[in-house]
Amino acid sequence: MAPSGGPHALMPRGPHVIVRLMPLSGREPEYRVRSTVGGRERVVVESQIKLTNATERQ
């Protein structure tokens, strides 16, 4: 996955891996993601997630 837009547009470029689904606390599901480049983790909302070729199912 790759973050798309919003305040997370400043996240490091490159693929991120979804680590887990966070407990529902608002209208939209949130996920903890980890950068595959730097290993840093952060939380993003579902609308900020965009599948990349590396993560699409064949």
N, C-alpha and C positions, 0 to 999 in steps of 0.2 A: 504494500500500500504506500501511497505517497500523500502527504498533507496537501490540501488544496484550498487556498484563500484564507481570508480572515487573519486574525492575529498570528496564526500558526504559519502564515506564508513566510515568516522569517526563520522557520525551522531549518536546520541543515538539509541541504539537498541530498538526494539518495533515498534508497528504499528504507522503509521502517517495517517492523514486524509487530503484529497485534499480539500483545502479551496476554491480556484478559479483558473481559467485559466488566465494567465497573457497576456497582449497585445503582439502580435507577434513582436519580435525584432531581430530574427535571423532565422536560417534554421529550428530549432526544437522548438515545443511548450514548454513553461515553465509553471510550476504550483507552486502556493504557497501551502505549506503543513504544517500541525501542528502535533507535536508529541502528542500522546494521553497520554503519561506518564508525560512529563514535561511541555507541552503546548507551547513550543518554536516553532516559525514559521520560515521557510526558503523557498527559491525558488530552485526548481530542474528542470532539463530538462526531457522531456518525456522518453528518453532512460534510465534514472536512476530510473524509477518507475517499481516496480514489484508487481503485485497483490498478496495478501495473502489470505488464506482460509477465513478469516473474511470478506473480501471484494468481493469475487467472487460471482457472481449471481448464484442462484440455478435454 
